Amino acid sequence: MDFIKEIQKLRSEKNAVILAHYYQTGDIQDIADFVGDSLALSQKAASTPAEIILFAGVKFMAETAKLLSPRKKVLLPDMNAGCSLADSCRDDDFRAFIEENPGRTVISYVNTNTGIKALSDIICTSSNAVQIVESLPAGEKIIFAPDRNLGNYIASKTGRDIVVWNGACHVHEEFSIEAILGIRKLNPDARIIVHPECELPVRMIADFTGSTAALLNFTRKDPSMKFIVATEPGVIHQMKKENPEKTFIPAPPRDSTCGCSECNFMKLITLEKIYSCLLNEEPEINIDQDLLVKAQKPILRMMEISEKLGL
């Protein structure tokens, strides 16, 4: 079966929009209506007249799309497409953590499950996290969850009083300074670009640190011809499309035999599953109405702050 042809047909018939995260495989990125980071994709989908949103990504991303488009049908091709970072922060544990650290504004990364969003005051992305924190009064005490590396990065940039939840992304934690410098030795003209979810030693050797979208933008504007990319390598597909004359080297994981530089959850999504999902209009994301309303509030607050700051 020609899955691409059938997906195109079903998308048109059902008035559906297909979103693909940067970490999806190239064939999925190429058939998507929009490719990008999770929140930006959800915002784009909300602004379209599509009745169905199919999210080629992981579960928290599809949940976020539902929060921003509650009246639309949101589909996820594989409900097993979870996230090690989101799953490192459970609702009951985080509620207890907040109680143990009273009087703090709770800022959570968009890479969280709906229950964590509902416990938060403000949501942020890796692109706007520093600006969101800096928008608050200087003396305001903060809890940040769930990524310890991103949280420590934000604290170092802002100097704010931040208590950080001890969670992490299994992909970004697997990058090591030794492995990257080994590649750099073979490619001395390469620029090292890393995601802030990477550990501090990796960030310290970086020529540039930024969100997935920021890394893509950097490779577009920087005159260098070679880059070592320390994030999930799916984004290299877009980097190559936009800069065919440049060379992009995926940063190796600490253990070169484990393949950990790829997100196994992201790679659960396939063209065949997208076809089946559109055909049957399932699995569908459903969120309890009370939880949905609670989880919407911190996202809307982030959007208000971002608009005020011109982000």
Legacy VTK file of the C-alpha trace (Angstrom):
# vtk DataFile Version 3.0
C-alpha trace
ASCII
DATASET POLYDATA
POINTS 311 float
0.000 0.000 0.000
1.147 3.523 -0.782
0.677 4.965 2.717
1.647 8.498 1.684
-0.995 8.578 -1.060
-3.664 7.160 1.266
-2.763 9.574 4.061
-3.072 12.516 1.653
-6.496 11.274 0.579
-7.777 10.751 4.125
-6.404 14.090 5.315
-8.408 15.881 2.635
-11.591 13.845 3.150
-11.588 14.272 6.921
-10.419 17.899 7.106
-7.432 16.858 9.180
-4.119 18.545 9.878
-0.959 16.516 10.502
1.637 17.851 12.919
5.141 16.383 13.101
7.701 17.118 15.761
11.304 17.740 14.692
12.282 14.394 16.224
10.120 12.341 13.861
11.707 10.488 10.956
12.193 12.385 7.700
9.377 10.632 5.822
6.870 11.712 8.473
8.187 15.275 8.581
7.799 15.450 4.803
4.093 14.537 4.795
3.165 16.850 7.685
1.286 20.122 7.291
3.484 21.650 9.990
6.849 20.601 11.444
8.189 22.152 14.635
8.436 22.128 18.428
5.498 20.833 20.438
3.798 24.020 21.662
4.290 25.917 18.399
2.653 23.024 16.554
-0.328 22.987 18.912
-0.774 26.737 18.471
-0.662 26.404 14.681
-3.225 23.602 14.724
-5.550 25.666 16.906
-5.485 28.459 14.331
-6.509 26.210 11.416
-10.074 25.274 10.401
-9.173 21.575 10.624
-11.629 19.409 12.554
-9.059 16.703 13.300
-5.507 17.140 14.604
-3.165 14.182 14.175
-0.010 14.651 16.214
3.027 12.699 15.087
4.877 13.081 18.347
4.537 11.851 21.909
1.570 11.789 24.249
2.134 15.013 26.210
2.308 16.880 22.884
-1.050 15.527 21.741
-2.489 16.393 25.162
-1.211 19.966 24.771
-2.888 20.168 21.370
-6.152 19.070 23.006
-5.756 21.734 25.715
-5.485 24.433 23.029
-8.149 22.907 20.765
-10.644 21.282 23.152
-13.424 21.141 20.572
-11.311 19.394 17.963
-10.631 15.685 17.735
-6.974 15.050 18.573
-5.362 11.780 17.499
-2.078 10.137 18.486
-0.993 7.229 16.260
0.460 5.220 19.165
-0.563 5.732 22.795
2.671 4.038 23.878
4.600 7.059 22.560
5.396 8.463 25.977
8.260 10.638 27.205
10.953 9.748 29.725
11.123 13.372 30.872
7.368 13.816 31.339
7.134 10.442 33.065
9.912 11.397 35.503
7.418 13.725 37.212
4.264 12.102 38.565
1.244 14.059 39.793
1.177 12.880 43.435
4.932 13.200 43.850
4.944 16.694 42.384
2.025 17.789 44.534
3.990 16.693 47.595
7.092 18.505 46.280
5.105 21.738 45.974
3.823 21.309 49.535
7.406 20.779 50.752
8.443 24.051 49.081
5.591 26.472 49.903
5.335 30.045 48.705
6.976 29.425 45.340
5.651 30.123 41.847
5.460 26.837 39.965
6.851 26.988 36.443
6.669 23.780 34.458
8.198 22.918 31.131
5.698 22.146 28.384
7.250 18.649 28.324
4.950 17.491 31.119
1.787 15.474 31.380
-1.550 17.253 31.788
-1.728 16.633 35.542
1.563 18.478 36.114
0.388 21.389 33.993
-2.739 21.583 36.148
-0.541 21.920 39.263
1.503 24.741 37.715
1.199 28.516 37.679
3.004 29.064 34.375
4.133 26.802 31.539
7.282 27.551 29.567
9.202 26.212 26.594
12.957 25.833 26.192
12.780 28.877 23.890
11.111 31.243 26.356
11.963 29.787 29.793
14.646 32.350 30.671
12.454 35.289 29.601
9.432 33.897 31.487
11.457 33.626 34.696
12.986 37.088 34.233
9.514 38.582 33.750
8.675 37.771 37.382
9.636 40.100 40.273
13.309 39.720 41.209
12.604 38.315 44.665
10.013 35.772 43.572
10.887 32.208 44.561
10.322 29.541 41.944
9.850 25.795 41.519
10.864 24.478 38.112
9.926 21.060 36.741
10.647 18.557 35.450
14.058 18.804 33.724
16.991 19.286 36.111
19.384 20.283 33.332
17.088 22.891 31.817
16.203 24.100 35.317
19.853 24.550 36.255
20.505 26.259 32.930
17.691 28.740 33.662
19.001 29.345 37.198
22.512 30.030 35.884
21.187 32.484 33.301
18.836 34.361 35.614
20.433 34.084 39.061
16.970 33.472 40.520
16.046 31.381 43.568
14.851 28.196 41.840
14.183 24.779 43.364
14.466 22.238 40.555
12.636 18.919 40.236
15.027 16.023 39.629
13.841 14.800 36.203
15.625 14.284 32.907
15.310 13.280 29.255
17.028 9.954 28.574
18.206 11.145 25.147
19.865 14.388 26.224
21.395 12.868 29.360
23.233 10.307 27.228
25.434 12.881 25.503
28.889 13.106 27.046
31.666 15.651 26.844
34.224 12.931 26.064
32.313 11.496 23.107
31.568 14.925 21.642
35.142 16.142 22.007
36.265 12.928 20.316
34.141 13.833 17.290
35.339 17.453 17.483
38.950 16.255 17.324
38.176 14.594 13.990
36.238 17.676 12.843
38.081 20.712 14.294
36.151 23.114 12.072
32.756 21.963 13.404
30.625 24.088 15.714
29.101 22.257 18.699
25.422 23.079 19.222
23.460 21.617 22.127
19.993 21.593 23.678
19.725 22.973 27.253
18.357 19.595 28.402
21.955 18.340 28.094
24.114 18.089 31.205
26.284 21.028 32.286
29.650 19.638 31.012
28.150 19.263 27.527
26.708 22.762 27.632
30.078 24.131 28.740
31.814 22.979 25.535
29.029 24.228 23.280
29.422 27.044 20.798
25.675 27.562 21.046
22.937 26.315 23.393
19.272 26.635 22.522
15.894 25.024 21.926
15.386 22.751 18.931
13.981 25.628 16.901
16.854 27.874 18.027
19.412 25.263 16.969
17.782 25.072 13.555
17.815 28.847 13.250
21.472 28.988 14.321
22.549 26.558 11.603
20.597 28.626 9.098
22.336 31.893 9.988
25.809 30.837 11.122
28.386 30.856 8.301
30.052 27.657 9.540
29.807 24.678 7.213
29.896 21.880 9.789
27.981 21.282 13.023
27.998 18.650 15.760
24.378 18.458 16.908
23.668 17.393 20.505
19.945 16.813 20.481
17.665 14.142 19.042
18.944 13.660 15.474
15.525 13.877 13.814
15.978 17.656 13.571
18.959 17.126 11.262
16.465 16.289 8.496
15.240 19.887 8.568
18.765 21.248 8.932
19.841 19.404 5.781
16.751 20.523 3.860
17.411 24.164 4.703
21.211 23.971 4.373
22.046 21.241 1.817
25.590 22.532 1.412
26.393 22.125 5.134
27.419 19.030 7.112
25.601 17.910 10.261
27.058 15.302 12.595
24.808 13.723 15.258
26.525 13.912 18.642
27.237 10.359 19.834
25.774 9.000 23.081
27.990 8.036 26.002
27.553 4.378 25.055
28.013 4.124 21.291
26.312 0.700 21.245
22.991 1.795 22.772
21.575 4.066 20.044
20.364 6.395 22.800
20.747 9.545 20.715
17.393 8.651 19.150
14.164 8.889 21.117
12.634 5.415 21.010
9.229 6.885 21.904
9.254 9.316 18.967
10.249 6.509 16.634
7.139 4.496 17.557
5.222 6.679 15.098
5.239 5.314 11.532
3.489 6.122 8.261
1.432 2.946 8.606
0.236 3.969 12.078
-0.608 7.467 10.830
-2.689 5.930 8.029
-4.522 3.595 10.407
-5.069 6.406 12.920
-6.627 8.697 10.310
-8.703 5.880 8.839
-10.209 4.795 12.169
-9.936 8.164 13.953
-8.314 6.529 16.941
-6.508 6.447 19.345
-8.077 9.721 20.440
-6.883 12.031 23.215
-9.579 12.793 25.776
-9.074 14.912 28.906
-11.503 15.312 31.806
-13.127 18.747 31.575
-12.112 19.951 35.064
-8.508 18.860 34.494
-8.511 20.470 31.063
-9.602 23.843 32.438
-6.956 23.725 35.197
-4.197 22.755 32.750
-5.178 25.471 30.261
-4.636 28.295 32.764
-0.824 28.149 33.069
-0.493 27.841 29.290
-2.660 30.905 28.786
-0.613 32.785 31.385
2.579 31.903 29.500
1.015 33.135 26.262
0.005 36.412 27.953
3.538 36.952 29.264
5.049 36.049 25.902
2.780 38.497 24.115
3.648 41.236 26.595
7.359 40.563 26.078
7.010 40.364 22.308
8.302 36.802 22.174
LINES 1 312
311 0 1 2 3 4 5 6 7 8 9 10 11 12 13 14 15 16 17 18 19 20 21 22 23 24 25 26 27 28 29 30 31 32 33 34 35 36 37 38 39 40 41 42 43 44 45 46 47 48 49 50 51 52 53 54 55 56 57 58 59 60 61 62 63 64 65 66 67 68 69 70 71 72 73 74 75 76 77 78 79 80 81 82 83 84 85 86 87 88 89 90 91 92 93 94 95 96 97 98 99 100 101 102 103 104 105 106 107 108 109 110 111 112 113 114 115 116 117 118 119 120 121 122 123 124 125 126 127 128 129 130 131 132 133 134 135 136 137 138 139 140 141 142 143 144 145 146 147 148 149 150 151 152 153 154 155 156 157 158 159 160 161 162 163 164 165 166 167 168 169 170 171 172 173 174 175 176 177 178 179 180 181 182 183 184 185 186 187 188 189 190 191 192 193 194 195 196 197 198 199 200 201 202 203 204 205 206 207 208 209 210 211 212 213 214 215 216 217 218 219 220 221 222 223 224 225 226 227 228 229 230 231 232 233 234 235 236 237 238 239 240 241 242 243 244 245 246 247 248 249 250 251 252 253 254 255 256 257 258 259 260 261 262 263 264 265 266 267 268 269 270 271 272 273 274 275 276 277 278 279 280 281 282 283 284 285 286 287 288 289 290 291 292 293 294 295 296 297 298 299 300 301 302 303 304 305 306 307 308 309 310
